Amino acid sequence: MSFRTLAVAATLVAGMQMAGTSALSISSQCQSTLASIVTDSNASCLNAQALVGLVVSTSTSANSSVVPTLNSWLTGMCSRPACTNDTLASVVQQVVSGCPDELSSLGLANVDAGELTTLVQTAYPTVRQVACLGDTSNKNTLCVTETLNNLEPYTGALSVSNIESLASQIMGGTVPNLPSNVTCTDCTKAAYNIVQQKFGDLTSGFSSDISSTCGASFTDGAQPSSVTQLATDSTASASASSTSNAAAGRFSAPIGLAPLVGLAASSLLTVTSVFFVLA
């Protein structure tokens, strides 16, 4: 897989999850579970309420870009204390128990609740760090927002109705022809650095392709001076750090695709927590 393909696919992951989940016929049991999570003050660190508008959508909003909504969601999430591992464990357990059919439709049928909890707890800090990167040269615009805005001239509006089509095209090998000022930016380099530092096994397989596409300096590990971390460094509980370290310790041995599952599950968990149907 080329770096350009990977870059486009990565920026569409959240949108693919939203499109896939919103298309599901969510059971009444899962509706109740997700509604409880959204209204649970202990899970406010996810800022899931900001995504409800993507679910309760009209035909007009279904064709509108999701970028403004994602920007509002991430801006709010990054300004809040990080979720504790206890909160993440509680949310995972609720979703696994209350939404088994929905998880099966998302390809997570065979994931053990305990294993998924550990993966989410391990991946969540990295997902949050990447999601909360900001570009100081662009009024601290979130890097995710900036990258998605830069993609739209080449992909069309990233609407719920368009994202699934784009994802299918990418999986089929057809990728928009993107210039390097979209794929090889300070923002994407900073995000690459974070993932490389935390989960180097995920990037080792295509590091040479990245260097070929973006130049050797892209993978030199230097932090771009124009990118800053906008996430608050506080957590809702002082015990979160020790729990996180314990979770990370369980993966001291080679774990193959486990970090990738964790990264996907962690972001999916955040998005899925708002997909319920209003009574």
Protein Blocks (a to p, Z undefined) as FASTA:
>chain_A
ZZklmmmmmmmmmmmmmmmmmmpccdfklmmmmmmmmmmmklmmnommmmmmmmmccfkl
mmpcfklmmmmmmmmmmmpccddfklmmmmmmmmmmmmmmmmmmnopmmgcfklmmmmmm
mmmmmmmmmmmgccfknoopafklmmmmmmmmmnopadfklmmmmmmmmmnopacdddfk
lmmcfklmmmmmmmmmmmmmlmmmmmmmmmmmnojklmnopacfkbccfbdfbdfbfklm
mmmmmmmmmmmpcehjmmmmmmmmmmmmmmmmmmccdZZ
